[in-house]
Every structure is written in structure tokens, then in C-alpha cells.
Amino acid sequence: MINVRLLGRDPTPQETPISSIADKLLDAARQELGYTVAHGKNSKYGTWYAAGASAGFAHAPWCDSFVSWAASTAGVTKSVGKFAHTPDHQAWFKTQKAWSAQPQPGAVAFLKQDAQVGIVEQAADGRVTTIEALHGKVQRVTRPESDFAGYGVPKQVETPLFHGNTVASYFWDDGSGVNGDTGMPASGKPMQKGMAASPSWPMGTKGYVIYNGRKADFFVGDRGPGNPSGSGIMLDLDGQTFAELTGGDWNHSSLTVSGGQGHIKIDYVITKWGPGLGKKGAPAPFSSGAYNMRDSSAPEAPTPKFPTADLSEVTKICAVAPAAKAVATKKAHPTAVGTATPALQNAAGETPTHEVPVAGVVSVLLLFAVATAGVRRVSRPARGRHR
């Protein structure tokens, strides 16, 4: 037997709302189980990806195109990404601070070898079961947890709501009166690393800035800059963050940054609009009074853009089909789910899982029993009578 799993079916199934990103992604992936592509043929996933890139991707390995297709079908591309090249996909999750060493259902699993990728369905007892495109077929595969490099966690991806660029300066209002300090932050929260001052965005707005390839998170907890905002300086970062971005030194005594710059041009990304008063969207000067707006409408979220790898690099990814080999097995003990010990594994040590409904197995057993009974009835010798 090859890891046959008996599935009981509920005669009165209940519709369960699918709400989480993980549930949606897994539901889309499960619908594709059993999809097979003959050697040398194009998959529908590669063809789908090629439509938005170039025709050559239709012929390329498609393990990551499958993951991206499932995300698109589930409507969660912003949280999963759209990639055909697994190294780029892995790097994207890390940039989004959505990388984990621990498997969890719905996470995107990256193997250490072959640049293979799949979607985690289950993880227990040091083994991880994924749904993935492997050897020309969408299937479940179970491997040791040690085979994986790590996992992209879609629910941790900071989905951009708005982005742009502006000029930023720095501040540190802790009530000390040092360096023109005017008092405590307007939000009432203590001054801290990560706090920013905006002349217009709602209090509690969250996001991050990028400067020369360096990224720093922020939340709006104060108002400012004041007059400088009229000259295009639309964001005050805390002094410590500003020093890290510019490579300067933060002086805790003078509350100044030395060795760096006073103003820098940054790119910003908003990941959450705050609930307070203020204007959502592009920042406005303090003099406009936008900080006091009520019920400001959020602008339409930008369409995410994902890098397209060089086709020659994509041809190097995804596991190549190994030859099958027999492995020793032990007799399976009955379990609640009727899982038999696998009798075959491929050369990579992967264990495919094949599912068979209970009803089909029961029907076969009944037919076998009837046939056997008929044979016994014909062959049984007569007893108690002699001619």
C-alpha cells in the first residue's frame, strides 16, 4: 500500500465560512490536488504566469507559479506575492518581515534544496505536509521539518495602503526642554523609537520608510513639522531612527544626530490608517488644518508590483523527478483516520499521500466478501449423506 488515507464523509456537510488568508489559500490549493501535466507539456499555472510576464515562462518549472496561481484564485496575492522564481519569493517574504522558522498551516514553505516550494497544510511531530507542484503533479508531500529553509507567513505581510515620497527631518520631544523640545507628544504616549510626527496623517497611522535601501517602521504619535511642512518637509522621524537610516550618531544628551544629514528624501509606505482625526493620503502642510479633518476617505490602495526574474534563472528551480525506490515498512496498526504506512518513497525521501474515500473501500470489500462466499458454497463437500 502507498500511504492510503480513508476519508469519512459527512452525509450532511456544513458550509464553513473561509475568512483567513491561510484558509483561503489552502482551499484554492486543495481544489488542484491530482492535477497532472505530462512531461514536456505546459501547465496551466505556468501559462497563467506567462500571460503577465513573457511567453517563455509557460515552459518553465512551475512549482512557484502554482503557489502564486493559488494565491490569485484565493484573492490573497497582496499577502502571498506573485512569483515564478522561488529565491525572489523567499527574499520578498523576508523584506516584508513575514519570515518564520516555524511551519504553520497556510505558510509558504521553501525547501533547502532544489528551490522547491509548497503550501503548508499540516505540521506535527517534526514532519511537515505540504500541497505543492512536484514532478508534474499537484500533490500532498510529507517531509522532515529539517528539509525546509523556512516559511513565508502571508498573514504577517504588511499590505501597502498608500505610498509616496517626501522629505523627512527628525525630532525628540520628551518634555526635557532640550534642543527646542516643546513638550510631550500630542498623542499622550511617551517619546520612543519608532514614533513619528505628521502634519496631517491620523494619529495611530502605521507604516515604514525606506532610505538608501534601509527600512524603518514608524507610527504617528505627534504633530509636526510645523512651519517646515510648508516647505515640503512632511515627516518628522524620531532621532534614533533617523540616525540609523543616515548612518549618523544619536546623542542622548543633546538630542541631536551628528555625522549625518538634517533632511533626507525618503519613500514611505502606509500599512494602516489610524482611527483618529487627520487626512488620509498624501501629506498636507500643518497650516492647512488637515490634521483636524473627520472621516477622511482613504485613497484606493495601490496595485502591488512583484519583480519578474530572468527566465534563465527560473529554469533552475523546482525539484527534478527522482527514480522510485522501495523502502522497508512495518505493518500498520489501525488508527482513527485509517492511515497506512507507506510502502514506497521516491529517491528524495518524499512521501506522497493518496486519499481514497471510505465508501469506495467498503464497496470493494463487500464485493470481495460476496465473491468469496460463493466460491466456498460451490466447493464445500456434502456432509451427512452418502450415495
Summary of the structure (lengths in Angstrom):
residues: 387
radius of gyration: 29.7
end to end distance: 49.0
largest distance: 124.1
contacts: 1145
relative contact order: 0.15
helix: 27%
strand: 27%
